[in-house]
Amino acid sequence: MTLQARNLVPALTEEGKDSREQMLQQTQAYFEKMASRQASSMSV
């Protein structure tokens, strides 16, 4: 199982690193957006 999971992780090339960082930023932005929506809907 661990071998299969390891194969799914992209090789540590610059390209792979960039795409992971981009995905992380998109994910963070999404969660921040959702959190602010939650906060604004709670205050109403």
NUMAR-507717 format. One line per field, with one value per atom (N, C-alpha, C): residue number from 1; residue in three letters; atom name; x, y, z. Coordinates in Angstrom, 2 decimals. Layout:
N
num: c(NUM,...)
residu: c(ALA,...)
atome: c(CA,...)
X: c(X,...)
Y: c(Y,...)
Z: c(Z,...)
***
This chain:
44
num: c(1,1,1,2,2,2,3,3,3,4,4,4,5,5,5,6,6,6,7,7,7,8,8,8,9,9,9,10,10,10,11,11,11,12,12,12,13,13,13,14,14,14,15,15,15,16,16,16,17,17,17,18,18,18,19,19,19,20,20,20,21,21,21,22,22,22,23,23,23,24,24,24,25,25,25,26,26,26,27,27,27,28,28,28,29,29,29,30,30,30,31,31,31,32,32,32,33,33,33,34,34,34,35,35,35,36,36,36,37,37,37,38,38,38,39,39,39,40,40,40,41,41,41,42,42,42,43,43,43,44,44,44)
residu: c(MET,MET,MET,THR,THR,THR,LEU,LEU,LEU,GLN,GLN,GLN,ALA,ALA,ALA,ARG,ARG,ARG,ASN,ASN,ASN,LEU,LEU,LEU,VAL,VAL,VAL,PRO,PRO,PRO,ALA,ALA,ALA,LEU,LEU,LEU,THR,THR,THR,GLU,GLU,GLU,GLU,GLU,GLU,GLY,GLY,GLY,LYS,LYS,LYS,ASP,ASP,ASP,SER,SER,SER,ARG,ARG,ARG,GLU,GLU,GLU,GLN,GLN,GLN,MET,MET,MET,LEU,LEU,LEU,GLN,GLN,GLN,GLN,GLN,GLN,THR,THR,THR,GLN,GLN,GLN,ALA,ALA,ALA,TYR,TYR,TYR,PHE,PHE,PHE,GLU,GLU,GLU,LYS,LYS,LYS,MET,MET,MET,ALA,ALA,ALA,SER,SER,SER,ARG,ARG,ARG,GLN,GLN,GLN,ALA,ALA,ALA,SER,SER,SER,SER,SER,SER,MET,MET,MET,SER,SER,SER,VAL,VAL,VAL)
atome: c(N,CA,C,N,CA,C,N,CA,C,N,CA,C,N,CA,C,N,CA,C,N,CA,C,N,CA,C,N,CA,C,N,CA,C,N,CA,C,N,CA,C,N,CA,C,N,CA,C,N,CA,C,N,CA,C,N,CA,C,N,CA,C,N,CA,C,N,CA,C,N,CA,C,N,CA,C,N,CA,C,N,CA,C,N,CA,C,N,CA,C,N,CA,C,N,CA,C,N,CA,C,N,CA,C,N,CA,C,N,CA,C,N,CA,C,N,CA,C,N,CA,C,N,CA,C,N,CA,C,N,CA,C,N,CA,C,N,CA,C,N,CA,C,N,CA,C,N,CA,C,N,CA,C)
X: c(0.83,0.00,0.87,1.91,2.78,3.54,3.88,4.58,3.69,2.41,1.47,1.32,1.19,1.03,2.26,3.43,4.66,4.73,4.21,4.23,3.30,2.28,1.33,1.93,2.90,3.54,4.46,4.30,5.16,6.62,7.51,8.94,9.29,10.30,10.68,11.46,10.78,11.35,10.84,11.41,10.93,9.47,9.13,7.76,6.79,7.13,6.27,6.11,7.20,7.18,6.27,6.40,5.58,4.09,3.75,2.34,1.76,2.58,2.11,1.89,2.82,2.67,1.45,1.21,0.04,-1.24,-1.26,-2.43,-2.66,-1.57,-1.68,-2.26,-1.79,-2.30,-3.77,-4.17,-5.58,-6.44,-5.93,-6.66,-6.80,-5.72,-5.77,-6.75,-6.71,-7.62,-9.07,-9.32,-10.67,-11.16,-10.31,-10.72,-10.89,-10.04,-10.20,-11.51,-11.87,-13.13,-14.31,-14.24,-15.32,-15.41,-14.27,-14.25,-14.86,-14.55,-15.11,-16.60,-17.03,-18.47,-19.18,-18.56,-19.14,-19.24,-18.19,-18.16,-19.22,-19.37,-20.35,-21.77,-21.99,-23.35,-23.71,-22.71,-22.97,-23.31,-22.69,-22.92,-24.28,-24.86,-26.18,-27.26)
Y: c(-1.21,0.00,1.27,1.25,2.43,2.63,1.54,1.66,2.32,1.94,2.54,4.04,4.40,5.80,6.60,6.00,6.71,7.00,6.09,6.27,7.40,7.69,8.75,10.13,10.23,11.52,11.86,13.04,13.41,13.52,13.24,13.33,14.75,14.87,16.19,16.98,17.30,18.19,19.58,20.57,21.94,22.07,21.41,21.48,20.89,19.74,19.09,19.95,20.57,21.43,22.63,23.24,24.40,24.05,22.92,22.55,22.25,21.64,21.38,22.67,23.62,24.90,25.65,25.56,26.23,25.60,24.27,23.58,23.96,24.06,24.44,25.84,26.76,28.13,28.19,27.42,27.38,26.82,25.77,25.14,26.11,26.80,27.77,28.90,29.39,30.47,30.01,28.77,28.21,28.15,27.63,27.50,28.86,29.82,31.16,31.78,31.53,32.04,31.42,30.11,29.41,29.88,30.09,30.53,31.92,32.81,34.16,34.14,33.23,33.10,32.61,31.63,31.09,32.20,32.97,34.03,35.09,35.46,36.50,35.98,34.71,34.17,33.98,33.77,33.62,34.96,36.04,37.35,37.93,37.44,37.94,37.43)
Z: c(0.00,0.00,0.00,0.83,0.89,-0.42,-1.09,-2.36,-3.40,-3.43,-4.37,-4.09,-2.83,-2.46,-2.86,-2.70,-3.03,-4.52,-5.32,-6.78,-7.22,-6.42,-6.78,-6.56,-5.66,-5.39,-6.54,-7.14,-8.27,-7.84,-8.77,-8.49,-8.07,-7.23,-6.72,-7.77,-8.84,-9.85,-9.54,-10.18,-9.96,-10.39,-11.48,-12.00,-10.98,-10.43,-9.45,-8.21,-7.80,-6.62,-6.87,-8.04,-8.38,-8.39,-8.99,-9.09,-7.71,-6.83,-5.47,-4.71,-4.87,-4.19,-4.69,-5.99,-6.58,-6.03,-5.94,-5.42,-3.96,-3.19,-1.79,-1.64,-2.48,-2.42,-2.78,-3.79,-4.19,-3.06,-2.42,-1.32,-0.15,0.18,1.28,0.97,-0.26,-0.66,-0.54,-0.95,-0.88,0.56,1.45,2.84,3.51,3.15,3.71,3.26,2.00,1.46,2.21,2.42,3.11,4.56,5.19,6.59,6.73,5.79,5.87,5.61,4.74,4.49,5.74,6.41,7.64,8.69,8.83,9.83,9.54,8.27,7.93,8.09,7.81,7.95,9.42,10.28,11.71,12.34,11.88,12.48,12.09,11.03,10.58,11.51)
***
